[in-house]
Amino acid sequence: MNLRSLRPHAGGARSRVREAESVLVEQYGDLVRLAHLVLPASLGRHRRVLVAHALVQRALRRAGTTRTAPAVPSPRGESRAGDSVERRLLAEVLRAALAHGRRPRMWPARFVHPGVLLPRLPLVLGLRLFPRSGGADELALAQRLSAAPPAARAAFLLRTVHGLSLGAVHDLLESADAPDPDAALRTAGLLEESSRRSPAALLASQEFDACALQAGPTDLLRRTRRTRLLLGAAAIGLVTVVTLAVADDGTAHRSDPGTPAAHGLPRPADLVRTSAGLWDNTSRVDFTAWPTRGARVHDQDLLDRALTAWTHPQAHTRRHLAPATTATPPSTAPQLLYAGEVGDREVVLFYDGQRLARYSETRSAARDAELSIARVDDADVTTAAAVTLTPAGGTARYLLAPWVAEAGTRDLLRPDVLARALHVSKDGVTDPVPTLPATAHCDSRPVLQLRSSPRIAEHHAFLLAPLGDLSPVHLTYTPLPGHGTPPARQPREATGPQALTAWAHQACALQPLRGTGVRAVNNWDFAEQDLPDGGGHAVWTCARADTWRGPGDVTVSFRTGGSAPAAPARTVARAHATASCSRFGQHVVAASGWRSPNGHWYALAAGSRAVTSLTVSGDITTTKQSRTLAVPAPHDPHITVRARLATGEGLNGLGTPGS
């Protein structure tokens, strides 16, 4: 930046400018990281990086000429005199980033930052820049941050990386005109508590480093097309004038008002096609990174029929909508994921950024067609790893993500049987796989066992259960406290021996979830107890089914050590649309009547690790200072339970008694 453009009013001002420039250069990486984290993700990765650098470089103008520093206290142990320039730079960068996020879309940046002449610097042509991809923890943190307000993201970074106190961050947010600094600090605290690893280490990783960048070319074909369009602009204008003249005479061809073209809806030529190597060169490992695959990706007639079935419904096309999914046509051209032949059907798969749409028809008759649409917003490495290509039936074939390195199948009811290898074609289509039976009979629960490539994240395996939706359901497991659980309880992949054994008892409970739009199911073993009368050892489990639309349903059950290896656990309570058994509802208590092997009835109750006492009422009334309870009770007792937490708060028993 040219310091002469700052026009200092005196020698002292010029000295302050030089001092500010020195501090800016020294702290440049941290300041760019702050701006990049606060800016809205809607800018896109490339533009977000450039805007972050531009905001930091422009901060020198005001931070170097301002005579008084913002009223922001120094971190503990630091002198106030030596950090005023750094604080002014922090305030200016934060204010500019927050202002950029608040401006209306398409609002020129010069009205947010007066005096800025476009094009702004830095300016990059012919290349796309973006930070390098991090691991699974970094990706999870990035997803949580994207859902938080900009001021909360700023507070989170300032607290964890810059090490500022709560008061310092509060004053800094106020000086940057942030809305509701108190709410931002509370949200930042929740983000810090939910992090599995050290937040400072995660934020210092390459995932959030807007200075260590990867470079890739822009769309070369699109660049060529634009050049050709510019050269042919005069010819196109002439043709348009002639066409309008003919239309005025009534001799021009009139589009059918029912066709997509008549309404400006996307056409097959507009479909977004992604290259094969993008998934290994992006920070978003989801459906946007899927390449276009299949032997029919250039079949314009098939693509036209598939796109028309979505944009302009046909009477002969059957439609299936997943719960809470709209049938609204895409506002822009969707991404083409697949077009090919699967068995006796031709299949086309689209993605519009929020939904998957699968069109299929028999080879012999295009009128025997169906379209299935389902929500997949905020999909990740696991939930975007497979899509069902075939309609409901005894078997199914799946299209796997490009980052799936190994594929197999296993039966949840047989935890000791190893997964069998699954053949996958070069286009990512699997051989037929048995599906979850539609009947209530529970003798098999087939699932996919996939392993991700080490090129994008930790080389780990995960389970996906086909439950009749386009996307199979991700199965996870959280072990008992003290059984290797980290301090901040987090679900883990359900592929270890302990997880597979627990899921063998819960596998039959997947049947009611068929076609309900479930995204993931986590089994949390939250308590254990020894049962009276030689009843063995019981483990209490809360199974939470999260849907793509947000709300989750939970089922509490317990299993005993004397049960058969795959005997269904006993369901004791259910709750719908609840935060229980999630990171937003980490405490749970439940109760049930139980008959011992000797024929005696007992009232059982158990709570999670924060529970200190239990009170059972109903057919019996008793209180015990413990996390578990087992007391004699009348035949098939009707009871409720209430717990006291270590914080002194009360907690009601979950749901209603199950059968």
Disulfide bonds with the S-S distance in Angstrom:
Cys442-Cys508 1.89
Cys542-Cys581 1.88
